[in-house]
Amino acid sequence: MNDPNAMGVTEHGRERVSKSKSFRVKVALIAMALPLAACQQQPSTGLPGAVTAERIIAANPDDWLSYGRTYDEQRHSPLDQINQRNIADLGLAWFADLDTSRGQEATPLAIDGKIYITTAWSKAKAYDAVTGKLEWEYDPKVPGDRAVAACCDVVNRGFGAWGDKLFLGTLDGRLVALDRKTGKEVWSVVTLDQSKPYTITGAPRVINGMVLIGNGGAEMGVRGFLTAYDAETGKELWRFYSVPDEPGKNKEEHLKKAEATWKGEWWKQGGGGTMWDAMAYDPELDLLYVGVGNGSPWNQFYRSAGEGDNLYLSSIVALRPKTGEYVWHFQTTPGETWDYTATQHIMLADLTIEGAKRKVLMQAPKNGFFFVLDRENGKLISANNYVPVNWATGFDLKTGRPIENPDSRYYRTGKLWLGTPGPIGAHNWHPMAFNPKTGLVYIPAINNSFGFIHNPNWKANKQGFNVGLDLSSGMLPADKATRAAAKAATTGELVAWDPVAQKARWTIKYPGAWNGGLLSTGGDLLFQGNMAGEFNAFDPANGKKLWSFNAQTGIVAPASTFRVKGEQYVAVLAGWGGAWPLSAGYLSEPNGPIRNQSRLLVFKLGGKAKLPDMDSAAPPPLDPPASTGTPAQIAEGKKNFGQFCAVCHGDAAIGTSLTRDLRRAGSLGDAKMWNDIVIGGALSATGMVSWKNELTPSQSEAIRLYVIQRANEDKALGN
């Protein structure tokens, strides 16, 4: 499936398939689908362009039918009309402003000349791919107060497609089927217990009439699972839990096996293991591969008495998609205690290793190691760190286990552990890409560290982060030298990784950590956006920048490409947001303030459209009221700010344009207004919920006094 000619496309993108070859391709496709015949549900629809298993497997480059384009999630298109020889002529064909200004993370689907996107707050839109005409829009009306359950912004990563339907997961836990032509809701099911802090931000995948969707929420306190639904009716078909329930309640063999790897009363906080993003599928082996997330809470001391591997946290699991039956697993981080999820992009490829062709699975999870596995059985082939790490020195290839640094178990030492990487990971959700010609995997990597500090007095809260750490002690102080050192150490990279040799072939350095996902094309081009608002095209062989477009806002989403009436287009969502700009404070925007002007951008050769000018994103100078809090009040406010506020309003109260920068809030000088918001919930409809169940009015006031103190410190520093 990696060879363009095998899909009937020549080097120059022209159809060139003989009758005999066409017959062979059809036979091959049918043969690949045979293992699934028993569960395959071909869509019953009168729509000429119905999405089917055969159509997804054939992967006509005119379309982009699934999240990673193909089931192997390589994010490579053989289209080559746009190439290195004419990339200078690439221009904006059209753009569409969006009605949400939080993070935009979706991959645009392109089906039969239409573009389908999801946006922040789980909204959806459809456009004519050539003209940019809005065809329809859909709003699931997610309650604003659901934002408190979202660890990492109110984002959405896109649609799944099957038959004449599109499938959307909503932040409040619904799976919605929409009519692709009209955008009308066909069915909707609640996939989770909405009384618990679950969310959905990931894109559904669809395999033979089954819609697969996971969920997030491990930071808050939940138990993860993946569910399959019938695409036609919304009926639940099966559910796979990633961590065991209370002993005696587990019926599945894989969960009974996992029980022995857990200690204490993990089930009271759910255990975690949410399966919120990464999936890939091999039709020939009939195996579905899913990434599993972090523990709940992060700190293993509180989750599992500091002991055990805690299966299947931070693992890749292989399942039978027809039934959800467990087949094998590989655990990337046994006994996870650093938020080192394995929910990052999973990719399949056939590689020649030591002279033999191997069916492999590749992943670069948060823990900083690049893994190559045999996807037939889950055996570790190789592993090497793709960025600097200090929690482990490597992996034992015989046991498949990490060689840990004992100091990294901070709950045992009682000391601050400056862990590299930190919880944001060496690679977060942003998708990689694979180029079959170069044989390289392109990773949007992150260099960062974090101060892990055991909280000896931790107790779970009813809402907000429940991670078992003292989050306030690690916040950056108002010290120029310390901030400068942290800034220098916190960067982004585009890493061209050789998965066979397990080493980087080239890298591009970025001053900021949070940059866009990747797209590879047959035109010898590699597309990526970055936090500085550049949408760039690189030479995949050496990283040379060949083209750039100023998008006026940070780009974190990956692009897609497609063809309509013989003309190739590239589409990407621009819109700054996600976990990093919400929580990273001073480090979130190293080059200065970034304004979110969310847009869909569509490019073609000879495009002449222009974006309108934008005003400066620079905020007004800090002008806080005088600091009047006592040292005790400010200390109490700092502790509770770190626990309840920092994840949305920034480390040390340094916010961005995504949510209110509290140092500049109008309520900062008005104790009553502040209390009405924090305790009374005056802004619940916009996501700022009431904290009356966690904070008293006096504690709320202490937070205000802490933020006033912080604002005055930063004013004195000239920030």
N, C-alpha and C positions, 0 to 999 in steps of 0.2 A: 504493500500500500504506500510505500515511500517513493517509489519510482513514478515520476509523472507519466512516462510512456505506458505504464501498466494501467493507468486510468484513462488512456486514450488521448493524452495531451502531449504534443511534441515539445521540444526544447523551446519553441517560440510560442507555445500556447495554442497552436492550431489543432483542431480535431484531425486525427489521422489513423483511423482504425479500419482495418480491412474486415470483410464479412467473417472470415475465419477467426481473426483475432477477437472480434466482437463476441463471437460465439464462445471462445475460450474464456473471455472475461466473465461472461454471464454464467458459464458453468462453474468457474472458480468462486464467484459470489454465492451461487446457490450452495456449493459445497461448504463454504464457510458458515452459512446459515443453518446447515443441517443439524448441528448439535443443539440448536435452539428450537427446532421445529415444534417440539411438544409444547413450548410455552409461548411461541411467537403469536402475537396478535396483530395481524395486519389491520390497519385502520379502515373502518367502514365509513367512507366519505365520498362525496361526489366532487370534491375539490380536485381540479386537475393536477395540482402540485402537491399532493399528499406526501407527507414525510413518512417514509417506511424504513424498515431495517436495511433493505437492499439499497435504498437511496443514500442512507448515511454511510454504509460500508463502501459504496462506489465512490463517494466523496467527489462529486463533480465540482471542480473549483469555481464554477459560476456562483455557487452558493456557499454559505457558512451556516450549517444546519445544527451544530451542537456547540457547546461551550468552548471546547478545544479544537473545533472544526471536525476532527475525526475522533473515533472512539479511543485511539491511542494517545490523544491529548498532546500531540506534538506541536500544534499551533504553527504549522508550516503549510503554506499554500504554494502549489506549483505555478501559479500565475506569474507571468514574466513580461507582460506588456509594459509595466512600469519597471525599469531596470536601471543599472548604473549609467548606461549611455544617455538616458533621457530624464533622470531624476531631477535635474535642474528645472525641468518644465512642469513638475508636479505643483499644483496649486489648489487652493480651496474651491471646490465646486459649489458647495452651499453649507450653511450651518443653521442650527435651530437652537434658540435659547430654551432652557428648561426652567420649570417652575419650582425647583428645589435647589437649595444652595448648601447642601451638605455634601459629603463625599460621593463621587460618581465612580463606581467600580465595575459596571457591567460590560460584558463583551457584546457588541452589536451582532445579532443574528441577521443574515441576509438570505431571503428565500423568495425566489421567483420575482426578483426586481423590487422587493420591499425590504425595509430595514425595521427590525423590531428591537426595542431597548427597554430595559427597566431602569429606574432612577432611585434616588434616595426616597425613603419613606415607602418603598415598595410600589411606587407608581409605574405605569407602563405607557409606551407610545409606539405608534407605527407610522412610517414615512414612506413615500415614494422615493426609491433610491436615486433616481435620476433628477427629479425636480425639487425634492425636499418637501413636497406637500404633505401636511399632516393628515394621515388617513383616519386615525382614531386615537383616543387616549383613555386610560382606565385608572381609577383611583380606588384602591381597596379600603380607604379611609381608616388607616391604622390609627388607633388612639395615641395622642401625643405622649401620654404618660408611659407608653411602652418603652420609650427611650431609656428609661432607668435600668431596664434589663439588658440593654445592648452595651457590651463591653467596649465596642470599637466603632461607634458611629451608627447611624440609621441607614446603612448602605444596603445595596442589593447587587448581586453579581450577574443577573441575567435570566433569560428564559431557557426552558427546555421546549422541544418541538416534537410533535407526533401527529400524524394524520392531518386534520384541519384545525388542530388546537395548539395553543401555546400554554405553558405551565409556569406559574410564578409562585414562589414562596414568599410569604409576607412576614414582616417583622414580628407580628403578634401570633405567628405560628400556623397560619392557614396555608393550604396548598390550593391554588385557584387555577381552573382551566378556563381559558378564553378562546372564543371563536377567532381564528387567525384573520379572517376577512373583516370582521366587524368590531372586534374587541369586546364583544358582549360576554358576560360571564356565563359559562355553561354549567359548571358545578364548582363547589367549594367545600373543602373538608378541613376541620380543625385537626392538626396532626399531633398535638401535644397537650399537656395539662397547662392551661392558660393561667392557673392560679400560681404557677411556679415561674421563675425568671428565665424561661426559655425564649429564644429568638430564632428566626431564620433569616440569614443573609446570603446564603449560597445559592447557586444556580441548580435547578433540578437537572438530572440526567434521565434520559428515556431509553430503555432497552426493551425491544420487542413488546411494546404496549404496556410496559410497566414504568411508572414515574417514580424515581428514587429521590428522596429528600431527607436530609438530616436536620441538625439544629445546633445552636450555640447556647452558651450560658454557664459553662463550667466555672468561670470566675465568681458567679453568683451563688452556685450551689444546686446542681442538677445531675441527673444520670443520663448519659448520652445513648442515642440509638439512631438507626437508619430504618426508614420505612418505605415499602413499595406499595404503590396504588395503581389500580386499573385505570389506564388512560381514558377509557370511554366513559366510565361510570364514577370514578373516584373511590371505589371500594378498596379497603385495605386488603392487601394480599399476604404480606408478612412483615415482621419487625425483628431486627437484629439489635440486641443490646450489647454494648461494648464493654461494660463492667458488670460484675455480679451484683445481684441484690443481696439482701440479708441471708445468711446461711440457712438452708432449709427451704428457701423459696425459689431456688434456681432449678429449672427443669432441663434446660439445654446443656448438652455435654460440655460445650466450650466454656460455659459459665461455671459449671461444677469444677472443671479443671482450674479455672481462674481463682476460685475461692481460696485455695491454698497459698496464693501469692499476695493476699491481703490480710491485714491485722486490724485489731480494734473494731470500731463501729463506723466504718467508712460510709455505710449506706445512709446515715443520718444527714450527711451533706451531699448525697447522691453519688459521690465518687468521681464525677466528671466524665472524661472520655467522650466528649461531644464530637460528632462527625459532621462538621459544618461546611466542608468545602471540597476537598480533593477526592476525585473519583476517576477511574479509567476502566476500560473494558476490552478484553480480548475475545472476539467472536469465535476464533478457532478453538481456543481452550475453553470457551464458555466460562470465563472467570471475571468477576467484578472485583476491582481493587479499591479499597476505601482507606483514607487516612483517619486516624483517631487522635483526639486532642489531649489536653493536659488534665492533671488531676484537680479535684475539688475537695478541699482547698489545694493551692499549689504546694504548700509546706507539707511534706510527707509526714512530719512529726504528728500533726493533727489529723491527717487523713488516714494513716495506716501505722501509727505508732513508730514511724521512722523505719519501717522494715518492709521487705518484700518487693518483688518486681511490679506488682500491681497491674497485672494483665487486665485489659488490653490497652492501657494508656499508652500514648505516644507510639503507636504501632501502625503498621500497614497490615490490613487483614484482607484475605482473599475469600470471596463468597461465591456460591452458586446463585446467579441472579433469579432463577426461576423460583427458588425456595428460601433464599437467605441463609442457606446452610454454610457453616464455617468450613473452610478447606485448610488454610494455613495462615500463619501470621509471622511477622518479623517486628521485633520491638526495637525502635531506634534509641530509646532512652529508658532503660529499666529503672523502676523506682523514681520516676520523674518528680522533681521538686523545684524546677526553675521555669515553669511554663514552656517547656520545650515540646511543643506539639509536633505531631507528624501529619498535620492537616494541610501541609503545603503541597503544591502541585505534584501530582504523580504522572509520570510519562512512560510510555512503552515504546520499545524499539528492538530491532534485531541487530546485534552488534557482533563483529568478529573479535573474539577474545582468545588469545593464545592459539590462533590458527583455527578456531572452531566457531561456527555460527551459534550464537546464544540468543534465546528469547529473554530479554531483560526488562526489568522495571527499574526506573531511576527516580530518585527523590533527593532534594536538597532541603531537609527540614530545618526547623529553628535551631537545632543543636549545633549547626555549623559543619556537619559532615555530609559529604555527597555519597549516597549509597547506590550501588549497582547490585540488584538481586536477580536471581533466576526466577522469572515470574511463573514458572511451572510449579515450583515447590517452595519458594520463599527463601532459599539458601542464599547467604551472603556471598557475593563474588568479590567485591572490593568496597573499601570505604576510605575516604581521606577528607581532611578538613579543607574547605574552599575559602575560608577566612580564618584569621587567628581565633583560637579558642583556648580556654584554660581549665575547663571543667573535666576534660579527659585528654590523654595524650595520644589516643588512637583507638582502634578496634582490633580485637583478637579475631582473626578470620576463622579460626577453628571453632571457637565458641559463639561467635557473632555478638560478643559483648564488649562494651567500652572498657578501656583501661582508665578508671576514674582517678581524679585528684581527690584524695580524702578530705582536703580542706573545703571542697565544694559543698559538702554536706553541712551547711551552716547551722542546722538545728542540733547537730552533735557537738560542734566546736563552741557554740555560743558567741562566735565572733562574726563581725561583718565580713561577708564574702563579696568581693568585687568580681562578679561573674561575667565572663565573656564567652558567648554573647549574653545580653540581658533578655528579659521576657519578650521584647519586641522581636527577638530572634535574629539569626544570621540571614534569614530569608523569611519573609512573611507570606501573605496570601498571593502576592503579585505573581502571575504566571510566568514560567520560563518558556523557552522555545527551543526546538531542535531543528538543525539544518542537515538533511541527509547528505548533501554535497560536502560540507565541511566536516561532518561527523561530530560537531560541537553542540553542547547544550549551553544556552545563554541564560545566566542567572542574574536577577535583580537583587544583588546581595547587600548586606548591611553590616557595618562595623560599629559595635556598640557594647557598652558594659553597664552593669546595674549593681547597686549595693543591696544584696540580699541580707536581711537582718531578721532573725527569728524574733517573733513577738511572744514573750513568755506569758502574757495575759490575754491572749486572743480568745474571743468568743464570736461565734457566727452571728451576723446581723440578719434582720428580716429583709433588708434591701441593700443594694450596693455591693461592692467588691467584698468577697470572702476568701482571702488568699493566705491568711495565717502569718503575714509579715508585718513588720513595723514600717509602713509605707512613708511615714512622715520623717523618719530619721535619715532617709536617703535622699531627701530633696536637696537640690543645689542651693548652696548659700549665696548670699548677696556679696560675692567676692569676685572681682574681675579676673584674678589669676586662675582661680578654680574653674570659673566658667569658660575661660579661654582654653584651658587644658581639656575640659570635657568636650568642647566644641571641636577641637582638633582631633579628638579620638572618636568622634561620632560622625561617620561619613557613609556614603553609599558607593556602590560599585556596580558596574556591568561586567560580569565575569564570563568570558568565553571558556568553557570548561570541557576538557577532553575526558569523556567518561571511561575510555579504555585505559589511557595512561594515568588517569586520576590526577591531572594537574591543569592549571590555567595556561591557555595559549596566549591570551592577552586580556587586559583589563582597562576599563575606563573609570576614572575616579570622579565622584560627585561630592560636592561640599555638604550635601544633606542626605539623610538616611532614607527618605521615603520617596521612591521613584516608581515609574510605571512598569507594567508588564510588557512582554515581548511578543513580536510577530516576525516570523521568518517567511521569505517569499522566494519563488523560483527566479526572480529577477536579480538574485544576489544582493538582496537588501534585508536589513534588519531594522525594524521600526521600534522605537521606544519613546515615550514621553517622560518628563522628569518634573521634579517639584518646582523648578525654576520657570515652568511654563513653556519649555521647548518640546516640540514634537520632532524627533530626529530620525534620520535614516543613516545607517552605518554599513560599511563593508563587513560582512560576517567573517571574512577571512582574516582581517587585521584590525578591525575597530575604527577605521578611518571614517570621520564624519563626512557624509556626502551631501546632506541636505538638512535644513532646519526650518521650522515654522514657529512663530511666536503665538502661542495659544492664549496668552494673557492670564492664565491661571495654572496652578499646578495640575499635572496629569498623573494619576495613579493607575488608571484602567489600561488594559491591553487593547490593541487595535485588532481589527479583522479586515479582510480583503475579499472582494468578490467581483463578478463581471456581469454587466447587463448590456445586451445587444452588442457584444464584442468589445466593450469598453471596461477597463479595470478601474475599480474604486478602492480606496482605503478609508475606513471609518474608525473614529475613536471618540470616546467620551472624555471631555475635559471637565474637571471639577475637583478642587482640593478638599481632602477630607480623609477620614479613616482614623485608626487608633492613634497614630503618631502625632498628627497636629492637634488632636484633642488633649493628649496627656503629657507630651514631652516638654512643655514649657519653653524655657530659653532655647533648648536644642531643636525645637520643632521647625523653626524657620530661620536657618543660619544666615541667609542672604537678605533678610528683612521680611516684612509682612507680605503675605500672599492673599490676595482677594479671590474668593470663589465666585466665578462667573460661569455657572454650569452650562455646558453646551454639547451638542452633538456636532462634530466636525467631519465633513466628508470631502475627500480629495480625489482629483483625477488629473491626468495630463492636460495642461492648458486651462485649468481652473482659474477663474478671474475674480471670485468673490473676495470681499475684504471684511474683516471684523471692524466694528466701530471702535473708536478710541475709548479708552477707559481712564477714569480718574485714578489718582494715586491711591494705593491701599494703605498708605501710612496713617496710623491713628493719630489723634490729637495728643499733645504732650500730656504726661501724667500731671494731674492736679488734685491729689487726694486731700482729704481733711487731715488735720494734725493727728498724730498718733497719741491716743489717750489711754490705751489699754495698759493694765498692770502686767508685769512679767508673767504672773501666773495665768492671767487671762490669755495672753498671747501664746503661751506654751500650750494651754488647753486647746486654743483655736487651731494651732499648727497641727496638733495630733489629730483632731477631728477633720481638718481640711484634708490631710493626707489620706485618711480612712474613707471619707465620703465624697469629697469634692474634686480631688486632683485628677481623677481619670477623665473627667469632662472639662474641667476648667484649668488644667495645666499644672505641671510640677511647680511648686512654690508660687502658685496663683498667677503664673504668667500665661495668659490665654492668647488665643488666636481669633481670627475673624469667624471661625465656625460656630463657636458659642461665645457668650458674653465674657470679655476680658474683665474679670471682677475688679481689677485695679482701677478700671475706668467706668464701672457701673454707676448709674445714677442713684441706686439705692445705697451706695457705700457710705454716704453721708447722712442717711436717713434710717435710723434704727427701726422705726415702725414699718417702713416700706420693705426693708430687708427681711424682717420677721414675717411679714405678709407673704413674701415669696418663699422663703426657706421653710417655714412652719405652716403657713396658711395655704400654700400651693397655688398662689395667684397666677403663676405661669405654667400650670400643669399641661394645658392644651398644647404648648409648644415644646414640651419635653422636660421642663424643669418641675419635677414633681415635689410634693410636700415630703419633708423629712421628719414629720412629727412623731413617727414611730421609732425613730432612732435618736433624735436630738431634742433636748429641752430648749425653751426659748433662751435660757442663759447660755447654753452651749452654742446656739446659733449666733448669739451676740458675740461670743468669744471668737468665732470664726470671722465675723465682720471686723473685729478689732485686729485680728491677725492679718487679714488682707490689707487693712489700712496701714499697718506697720510695714508690710511687704511693699506696698505701693510707694511709701515714703523712702524706703531703702533703695528701690530702683530709680526713683526720681533723683536721689543723691548720686547714684552711679551714672546718671545720664541716659538711662534706658527707659 
